């Protein structure tokens, strides 16, 4: 694998000039552009031209770079669907897989895109590359569609990235290589094993599972209680995880936005940049979960948050690794990883649960206090099966009365202007809540939430002919707002979870007859 230098290091002052001048509405456009010749030639001409009165920065960039496609045409509605029903929706989703599929291509010199050996599904819109945590939920939809070959190809792509880099980056771009995303590779492997009914796959992917786990747990063995290093924290001898980024500089894909924000921040610029980047690693960029003050991104404190959902994911990671070692016949390692999962589960039950409110919340450093900022992430302990029955009952009530809205489950109940807050809902979190509730027997609440989300997706589809990355769940059929960019269409994980929820409700209806 050859990873080109990130655009900010490759084009230096030209990069800064382009991003600061905002010659493109989306700061991601330039970092996704591909130079037509060697950077030294471009930079030499830039130095000669930039001081001339006639110099036009946009024209210069257009001369020397191939700009990325907007995806507007590729993801435009296939047709108006005023009479759409679930049959039409299933047909639409089936067609969208091919529109979102990308094939391996010869790598172009100085391209920020990291080449992958196998086909993959992109989310859609401005997201022209593979994204880590999106892909797990997309794979669920591919499984429901019978797209087994694509599931295998995507799992192999992630194994390839781990083998080459030691981890899965946020996305397959050079500028994403300082951070990851929620580590769902183990769940992808489990899905592939179950789909293909081939237990030998555990041994094939075990080295990648172990290497990624080592990346996230790096430095943990030397920590004492209260100590933290990169993505790991020691709590009374139990290793927990948080989000981090190995760089403390503005994001290349949002350079102008980050540098402008730093000018108004109370915290040091490098600390703010790391908190911004760590929030991107969460996948929830951005949310009041990571803020000290609503509506104020300068108050981001992501690295001080020990997230409930991340640590629930790691329970499954540790359980799955134990399962893989069992297939390999190493019972000492089975006991080790089973023990880690059990210790983490006990901490989640005892430390991450807010008895007064009746839901699971994040825990805050340095004193391991529970956060007052609740979210639908409270459903994750139900999804992975670590909540006690009493805890699950109260969480179910909370999901029903506090988070469930007209068009699905809210991400949080706070209205901050950020896209991972009210009034928005997101497909992957609908799935986590739905599956978590079913696991503990709360069928009515699960089905009600699923039906409202389906109806919301359907209402927007009837008026636009498209599916979107997120939805306003407080106003049925209303496209979501908030965040750093306009709502995107396509859309990988929305298509997938919509299909899975429709299948789930159909199965429930059949069982009730």
Buried (B, 14 or more C-beta within 10 A) or exposed (E): EEBBEBBBEBBEEBBBBBBEEEBBEBBBBBBBBBBBEEBEEBBEBBEEBEEEEEEEBEEBBEEBBEEBEEBEEEBEEEEEBEEBEBEBBBEBBBEBBEBBBBEEEEBEEBBBBBBBEBBBBBBBBBBBBBBBBBBBBBBBBBBBBEBEEBBBBBBBBBBBBBEEBEBBBBBBBBBBBBBBBBBBBBBBBBBBBEBEEEEEBBEBBBEBBBBBBEBBBBBBEEBEEEBBBBBBBBBEEBBBBBBBBEBBBBBBBBBBBBBEBBEEBEBEBEBBBBBBBBBBBBBBBBBBBBBBEBEBBBBBBBBBBBBBBBBBBBBBBBBBBBBBBBBEEBEEBBEBBBEBBBBBBEBBBEBBBBEEBBBBBBBBBEEBEBBEBBBBBBBBBBBBBBBEEEBBBBBBBBBBEBBBBBBBBBBBBBBBBBBBBBBBBBBBBBBBBBBBBBBBEBEEBBBBBBBBBBBBBBBBBBBBBBBBBBBBBBBBBBBBEBBBBEBBBBBBBBBBBBBBBBEBBEEBEEEEE
